[in-house]
Amino acid sequence: MEVLVAAVLLWAAVFKLRGGSKRSALGKLVGKHRTKTAFRIIGVVEIGLAISLPVPAGKWAVAAWFLGLFGYLMWARVAAPDSSCGCLSDKFAPVGMRAIVRSLVLAGAVFLPWQAVMAAVAIVLLSAERDGERATAVFAVPLQRDEPEAVRFALA
């Protein structure tokens, strides 16, 4: 389970080191002109947390990090409802229950290795990448083979 959590942290860190999301609620918290710097600092911290996971203190630090992320997401949902969290990708998705629950799942996942498969599925299902057309296209099932593509998207 630690490997999965470390992978999520590293994925998030790489995204943030590249500059993060321009539509993130973080801009409201630190100021638009400091957002890139804040993302880079957060990315370095996330790399450090991923590296520290094998030691017990590192697990507690990662759990605290994700609980802090939970607090940030709750704040962002109220203070900047038109912003995304900027956690894992540049894809715009307003802060919703998926992101909030994902932070709690990741906080607990560090200590619950027997739930590795359930946590992995939850992380995928709670990912903002699944919102919009891309997710619809993946799960669209045509009722008839000759249906136009637009109809399949509308039905899914």
C-alpha positions as CSV (number, residue, x, y, z in Angstrom):
1,M,0.0,0.0,0.0
2,E,2.9,2.3,0.7
3,V,3.9,2.0,-2.9
4,L,0.6,3.2,-4.1
5,V,0.6,6.2,-1.8
6,A,4.1,7.0,-2.7
7,A,3.2,6.8,-6.4
8,V,0.3,9.2,-5.9
9,L,2.6,11.6,-4.0
10,L,5.3,11.4,-6.7
11,W,2.7,11.9,-9.5
12,A,1.3,15.0,-7.6
13,A,4.9,16.3,-7.0
14,V,5.9,16.0,-10.7
15,F,2.7,17.9,-11.7
16,K,3.4,20.6,-9.1
17,L,7.1,21.0,-10.0
18,R,6.0,21.6,-13.6
19,G,4.1,24.7,-12.4
20,G,0.8,23.2,-11.2
21,S,-2.7,24.3,-12.2
22,K,-3.5,27.9,-13.2
23,R,-7.1,27.5,-12.0
24,S,-6.2,26.2,-8.5
25,A,-7.7,27.5,-5.3
26,L,-4.1,27.8,-4.1
27,G,-3.9,31.2,-6.0
28,K,-6.5,32.6,-3.7
29,L,-4.7,31.4,-0.6
30,V,-1.2,32.5,-1.4
31,G,-1.8,35.1,-4.2
32,K,-1.8,34.5,-7.9
33,H,1.8,35.8,-8.3
34,R,3.1,33.2,-5.7
35,T,1.2,30.2,-7.0
36,K,4.1,28.6,-9.0
37,T,6.5,29.0,-6.2
38,A,4.0,27.5,-3.7
39,F,3.4,24.6,-6.1
40,R,7.1,23.9,-6.4
41,I,7.6,24.0,-2.6
42,I,4.6,21.6,-2.2
43,G,6.1,19.3,-4.9
44,V,9.4,19.1,-3.0
45,V,7.6,18.4,0.2
46,E,5.6,15.6,-1.5
47,I,8.8,14.0,-2.8
48,G,10.2,14.1,0.7
49,L,7.0,12.5,2.1
50,A,7.1,9.7,-0.6
51,I,10.7,8.9,0.4
52,S,9.9,8.9,4.1
53,L,7.0,6.4,3.8
54,P,9.0,3.3,4.8
55,V,9.7,4.6,8.3
56,P,6.9,4.9,10.9
57,A,7.3,8.6,11.4
58,G,7.0,9.0,7.7
59,K,3.7,7.2,7.7
60,W,2.4,9.6,10.3
61,A,3.7,12.6,8.4
62,V,2.0,11.4,5.2
63,A,-1.3,10.8,7.0
64,A,-1.0,14.3,8.5
65,W,-0.3,15.7,5.0
66,F,-3.4,14.2,3.5
67,L,-5.5,15.4,6.5
68,G,-4.1,18.8,5.9
69,L,-5.1,18.4,2.2
70,F,-8.6,17.5,3.4
71,G,-8.7,20.8,5.3
72,Y,-7.4,22.8,2.3
73,L,-10.1,21.1,0.1
74,M,-12.8,22.0,2.6
75,W,-11.6,25.6,2.6
76,A,-11.3,25.7,-1.2
77,R,-14.8,24.4,-1.7
78,V,-16.2,27.3,0.3
79,A,-13.7,30.1,-0.4
80,A,-13.1,29.4,-4.1
81,P,-15.9,27.2,-5.4
82,D,-15.0,28.0,-9.1
83,S,-11.5,26.7,-8.7
84,S,-10.0,23.3,-8.9
85,C,-7.9,21.8,-6.2
86,G,-4.8,21.6,-8.4
87,C,-3.8,18.3,-6.7
88,L,-3.0,15.8,-9.5
89,S,-3.6,17.4,-12.9
90,D,-4.3,20.6,-14.8
91,K,-7.7,19.4,-15.8
92,F,-10.3,21.7,-14.4
93,A,-12.8,20.1,-12.0
94,P,-14.2,22.2,-9.1
95,V,-13.4,20.8,-5.7
96,G,-16.0,18.2,-5.1
97,M,-16.6,15.2,-2.8
98,R,-14.4,13.0,-4.9
99,A,-11.3,15.1,-4.1
100,I,-12.3,15.4,-0.4
101,V,-12.9,11.6,0.0
102,R,-9.7,10.9,-2.0
103,S,-7.7,12.8,0.6
104,L,-9.2,10.9,3.4
105,V,-8.7,7.5,1.6
106,L,-5.0,8.4,1.1
107,A,-4.6,9.4,4.7
108,G,-6.0,6.1,5.9
109,A,-4.3,4.0,3.2
110,V,-0.9,4.4,4.8
111,F,-2.1,2.4,7.8
112,L,-4.5,-0.1,6.1
113,P,-2.4,-2.3,3.8
114,W,-5.1,-5.0,3.8
115,Q,-7.3,-2.6,1.9
116,A,-4.8,-2.0,-0.9
117,V,-7.1,-3.1,-3.7
118,M,-10.1,-1.1,-2.4
119,A,-8.0,2.0,-1.9
120,A,-6.5,1.7,-5.4
121,V,-10.0,1.4,-6.9
122,A,-11.2,4.3,-4.8
123,I,-8.4,6.5,-5.9
124,V,-9.1,5.8,-9.5
125,L,-12.9,6.4,-9.0
126,L,-12.3,9.6,-7.1
127,S,-9.8,11.0,-9.7
128,A,-10.8,14.2,-11.4
129,E,-9.4,12.7,-14.6
130,R,-12.6,10.7,-14.8
131,D,-14.8,13.8,-15.1
132,G,-16.2,15.0,-18.4
133,E,-16.0,13.5,-21.9
134,R,-13.0,11.3,-21.3
135,A,-14.8,9.3,-18.6
136,T,-18.0,9.2,-20.6
137,A,-16.2,7.9,-23.6
138,V,-14.6,5.1,-21.6
139,F,-17.9,3.9,-20.2
140,A,-20.2,4.7,-23.2
141,V,-21.8,1.5,-24.4
142,P,-23.8,1.8,-27.6
143,L,-27.2,0.2,-27.7
144,Q,-26.8,-0.4,-31.4
145,R,-23.7,-0.6,-33.5
146,D,-25.0,2.0,-36.0
147,E,-25.7,4.7,-33.4
148,P,-23.8,8.0,-34.0
149,E,-21.1,8.7,-31.5
150,A,-23.0,11.7,-30.1
151,V,-25.9,9.5,-29.1
152,R,-23.6,7.1,-27.2
153,F,-22.1,10.0,-25.2
154,A,-25.6,11.3,-24.4
155,L,-26.8,7.8,-23.2
156,A,-23.8,7.1,-20.9
